[in-house]
Amino acid sequence: MTNALSTLLQKRDWLMADGATGTNLFNMGLMSGDAPELWNIDETAKITALYKGAADAGSDIFLTNSFGANASRLKLHGAERRVIELNKAAAELGRDVADASGRQIVVAGSVGPTGEIMAPMGSLTHEIAVEMFHEQAEGLKAGGADVLWVETISAPEEFAAAAEAFAIAEMPWCGTMSFDTAGRTMMGLTSADMVKKVGKLPDQPLAFGANCGVGASDLLRTVLGFMAAGPDLPVIAKGNAGIPKYHDGHIHYDGTPALMADYAVLARDCGATIIGGCCGTTPDHLRAMREALETRPKGHAPSLEVIAQALGGFSSESDGTDGAGPEASPRRGRRRRS
């Protein structure tokens, strides 16, 4: 299947994705507890500014403001019947920015977790999850998204449900999981496990990888875990801009643009093809990342010691791929791409 992302992947050794959604929208006045997806209708100028900030900073891919725009999450705001409307608007605004940029930019339709626990531990069945993801996919497709991009997933069952839904919508897709518990997802998956799970999906993504998690160091260790498992697909790295710290009633990330520039180059050296930021990553970070990727030569895969020295230490001694480290408890978070 020929599409905008696969075309770019054939032409380029690396692509830069975007940064945070929540961080940048909070800077524009979004309040804690509000649904940012409603801004796709109510605050279109701010969502356009979000996308344009990534495009102007050099992103080859940016994700739409639709992370929580599934029926389950929108129900918390009384907007569960607006799934198609809000997703279509998110993609339309992105399409306008990409088309006006003067270069090829991929509009990726962001799809976050449902926020529910999959059966048998929870009540969310595979069929209902597929239905919710498919509804969101159709809205993003109608708005002009080039690809769909499921992110911050913890359960492989939910990842598989999204993949099936995207196939029904006949859309190409990418997917990332969040490894934040001793190198594992909240549901206990390691990086090596993910490579195996993705390889068995009947509907393959264009690329897969990791986003969010603990910090940039941990995310790069996960990328090295992917590469050690011998993946057949391009790998995505979207790490947080440092570590979150609570200050003056708000969460701030301590990663500087210089640190994220180092992270971007190390991510490329670790083997990632699509490199972006997650929580805390602003256009200033993205500009530094783009400059570093364009000007610094590619190096050998770094050791864990080199990563820790450049970006800070790891949150756990093991990432689970060596059989060490605790199993994660079966709990699910309700995070977004902050």
KAZI-V123128 format. One record per residue. RES is the residue in three letters. OMEGA is omega in degrees with one decimal (999 if undefined). D_CENTER is the distance of its C-alpha to the mean C-alpha in Angstrom with 2 decimals. Layout:
BEGIN
[[RES OMEGA D_CENTER] [RES OMEGA D_CENTER]]
END
This chain:
BEGIN
[[MET 177.7 22.41] [THR 178.2 22.30] [ASN -173.4 19.50] [ALA -177.2 18.12] [LEU 179.7 15.27] [SER 176.9 17.65] [THR 178.4 20.27] [LEU 180.0 18.38] [LEU 178.1 17.46] [GLN -175.7 21.19] [LYS -167.1 22.24] [ARG 175.6 20.13] [ASP 177.6 19.63] [TRP 175.9 16.30] [LEU 177.2 14.01] [MET 175.7 12.30] [ALA -175.8 9.11] [ASP -178.5 9.05] [GLY -175.3 8.90] [ALA 168.4 9.07] [THR -176.2 10.20] [GLY -178.8 12.40] [THR -176.7 14.03] [ASN 178.2 15.11] [LEU 174.0 16.32] [PHE 176.8 18.19] [ASN 178.4 19.81] [MET 176.5 20.96] [GLY 176.1 22.56] [LEU -179.3 20.26] [MET 178.3 21.83] [SER -178.5 20.51] [GLY 177.1 20.66] [ASP 175.8 20.43] [ALA -179.1 18.16] [PRO -178.1 16.33] [GLU 178.2 16.27] [LEU 177.8 20.06] [TRP 177.1 19.91] [ASN 177.0 19.13] [ILE -171.2 22.84] [ASP -176.2 24.35] [GLU -173.2 22.95] [THR -179.4 22.13] [ALA -179.6 23.13] [LYS 177.2 20.57] [ILE 174.2 17.65] [THR 178.3 19.18] [ALA 176.3 19.40] [LEU -179.5 15.70] [TYR -177.6 14.95] [LYS 177.3 18.03] [GLY 177.8 17.13] [ALA -179.3 14.20] [ALA -178.4 16.51] [ASP 179.1 19.45] [ALA 174.9 17.79] [GLY 179.7 17.27] [SER 173.9 13.80] [ASP -178.7 14.23] [ILE 166.8 11.16] [PHE -176.7 9.99] [LEU -178.4 8.11] [THR 178.5 10.78] [ASN -174.9 11.84] [SER -175.8 11.80] [PHE -178.0 9.34] [GLY -174.2 12.63] [ALA 170.7 14.84] [ASN -172.5 16.11] [ALA -178.1 19.75] [SER -178.7 19.41] [ARG -179.2 17.55] [LEU 177.5 19.50] [LYS 178.6 22.67] [LEU -178.4 22.39] [HIS -179.9 23.14] [GLY -175.0 25.65] [ALA -175.4 23.55] [GLU 178.7 22.94] [ARG -177.7 25.07] [ARG -175.7 23.07] [VAL -178.0 20.02] [ILE -178.0 21.07] [GLU -174.2 22.25] [LEU 177.8 19.20] [ASN 178.5 16.71] [LYS 179.7 19.28] [ALA 178.8 19.77] [ALA -178.5 16.12] [ALA 179.9 16.14] [GLU 178.3 19.70] [LEU 177.7 19.09] [GLY 178.9 16.33] [ARG 179.5 18.75] [ASP -179.5 21.48] [VAL -179.8 19.74] [ALA -177.3 18.68] [ASP -179.8 22.19] [ALA -172.7 23.90] [SER -177.6 22.22] [GLY 176.0 24.75] [ARG -177.8 22.37] [GLN 176.1 19.97] [ILE -178.7 16.51] [VAL 174.4 14.11] [VAL -176.6 13.12] [ALA -178.6 10.07] [GLY -177.1 10.54] [SER 178.2 7.77] [VAL 179.2 8.94] [GLY 178.6 8.59] [PRO -179.7 11.21] [THR -174.5 14.81] [GLY 178.9 15.80] [GLU 178.8 18.69] [ILE -178.5 19.87] [MET 174.5 20.50] [ALA 12.2 24.14] [PRO -179.9 26.28] [MET 179.5 25.17] [GLY -175.0 24.27] [SER -177.3 25.40] [LEU 179.3 22.48] [THR 178.1 23.78] [HIS -176.4 22.06] [GLU 179.6 23.85] [ILE 178.3 22.79] [ALA 177.9 19.08] [VAL 179.8 19.45] [GLU -180.0 21.38] [MET -179.7 18.87] [PHE 179.9 15.96] [HIS 178.2 18.55] [GLU 179.0 19.72] [GLN -179.8 16.38] [ALA -178.6 15.98] [GLU 176.9 19.50] [GLY 179.7 18.96] [LEU 177.4 16.10] [LYS -179.4 18.29] [ALA -179.8 21.28] [GLY 175.8 19.72] [GLY 176.1 19.13] [ALA 178.4 15.48] [ASP -179.6 15.58] [VAL 172.1 12.95] [LEU -171.6 10.95] [TRP 178.2 7.28] [VAL -172.1 7.07] [GLU 177.3 4.41] [THR 179.8 6.07] [ILE 178.7 9.07] [SER -175.8 12.20] [ALA 178.7 14.88] [PRO 179.0 15.46] [GLU 178.8 17.61] [GLU 176.1 14.99] [PHE -179.3 12.80] [ALA 178.3 16.15] [ALA 177.3 17.02] [ALA 179.9 14.07] [ALA 179.3 15.06] [GLU 179.2 18.61] [ALA -178.8 17.97] [PHE 177.0 16.33] [ALA 177.6 19.39] [ILE 178.6 21.68] [ALA -179.3 20.24] [GLU 179.1 20.75] [MET 172.3 17.41] [PRO -174.3 15.57] [TRP 171.5 12.01] [CYS 179.5 9.12] [GLY 176.9 7.39] [THR 174.4 5.70] [MET -178.2 7.71] [SER -177.7 8.49] [PHE -170.7 11.79] [ASP -178.0 13.74] [THR -176.9 17.26] [ALA 177.1 19.38] [GLY -179.3 16.81] [ARG 169.4 16.15] [THR 178.2 13.99] [MET -180.0 15.97] [MET 171.5 17.59] [GLY -177.6 18.83] [LEU 173.5 16.93] [THR 177.4 17.07] [SER 179.2 15.32] [ALA 177.2 18.48] [ASP -177.4 18.40] [MET 178.4 15.04] [VAL 179.2 16.53] [LYS -178.5 19.54] [LYS -179.8 17.91] [VAL -179.1 15.89] [GLY -178.2 19.15] [LYS -179.5 21.07] [LEU 178.1 19.13] [PRO 178.7 21.59] [ASP -171.3 19.05] [GLN 173.7 17.10] [PRO 172.8 13.71] [LEU 179.7 13.90] [ALA 179.0 11.48] [PHE 178.4 9.61] [GLY -174.2 8.42] [ALA 172.9 6.98] [ASN 176.3 4.78] [CYS -178.2 7.04] [GLY -174.1 10.36] [VAL -179.6 13.61] [GLY -176.0 13.87] [ALA -179.6 13.51] [SER -179.4 16.44] [ASP -178.4 15.26] [LEU 179.4 11.97] [LEU 173.9 14.31] [ARG 176.2 16.68] [THR 177.5 14.18] [VAL 176.4 13.74] [LEU 176.0 17.55] [GLY 174.6 17.73] [PHE -174.5 15.92] [MET 179.1 18.33] [ALA 179.8 21.29] [ALA 175.2 20.80] [GLY -179.2 21.30] [PRO 177.4 18.45] [ASP -174.5 19.55] [LEU 174.6 16.28] [PRO -176.5 14.33] [VAL -180.0 11.84] [ILE 173.4 8.40] [ALA 176.5 8.22] [LYS -174.8 6.04] [GLY 176.7 8.67] [ASN 178.6 10.27] [ALA 179.2 13.33] [GLY -175.9 15.90] [ILE 179.6 17.04] [PRO 176.6 17.36] [LYS -178.1 21.03] [TYR -177.6 22.95] [HIS 177.7 25.33] [ASP 175.8 27.48] [GLY -178.6 25.83] [HIS 174.9 22.26] [ILE 177.0 19.36] [HIS 177.4 19.05] [TYR -169.8 17.05] [ASP -179.4 19.58] [GLY 179.5 17.81] [THR 172.7 19.83] [PRO 179.2 19.09] [ALA 178.8 21.28] [LEU -179.6 19.36] [MET 173.0 16.04] [ALA 177.0 18.17] [ASP 178.7 19.36] [TYR -177.3 15.96] [ALA -179.8 14.92] [VAL 177.9 18.22] [LEU 177.7 18.08] [ALA 176.9 14.70] [ARG -179.3 16.49] [ASP 177.0 19.53] [CYS 178.7 17.86] [GLY 179.5 17.06] [ALA 177.6 13.54] [THR 177.8 13.84] [ILE -171.7 10.63] [ILE 177.3 10.14] [GLY 177.7 8.43] [GLY 176.0 8.24] [CYS -172.7 6.83] [CYS 177.1 9.74] [GLY -175.3 12.97] [THR -177.7 12.07] [THR 175.0 14.59] [PRO 177.5 16.15] [ASP 175.9 18.64] [HIS -177.3 16.20] [LEU 179.0 14.81] [ARG 179.0 18.47] [ALA 178.5 19.36] [MET -179.0 16.60] [ARG -180.0 17.78] [GLU -179.3 21.36] [ALA -179.8 20.93] [LEU -178.8 19.33] [GLU -171.3 22.18] [THR -177.9 24.99] [ARG -177.8 24.54] [PRO 177.4 25.62] [LYS 179.9 23.63] [GLY 176.6 24.82] [HIS 177.7 25.12] [ALA -177.1 22.53] [PRO 173.0 22.93] [SER 176.0 24.39] [LEU 179.3 22.98] [GLU 179.4 25.76] [VAL 179.0 24.73] [ILE -178.9 21.13] [ALA 179.9 22.60] [GLN -177.2 25.17] [ALA -169.7 22.81] [LEU -176.5 19.99] [GLY -175.5 21.71] [GLY -179.1 22.44] [PHE -178.1 20.49] [SER 178.4 20.29] [SER -178.8 22.12] [GLU -176.2 24.56] [SER 174.0 23.02] [ASP 176.6 19.68] [GLY -177.7 21.58] [THR 177.1 21.93] [ASP -178.9 25.50] [GLY -179.9 26.36] [ALA 177.4 26.55] [GLY -177.1 24.74] [PRO 170.3 24.85] [GLU 178.7 23.37] [ALA 176.1 21.00] [SER -176.2 22.62] [PRO 176.9 21.59] [ARG -179.4 19.98] [ARG 176.8 16.88] [GLY 177.6 15.12] [ARG -176.5 14.43] [ARG 171.7 11.73] [ARG -177.9 9.46] [ARG -175.2 7.07] [SER 999 10.38]]
END
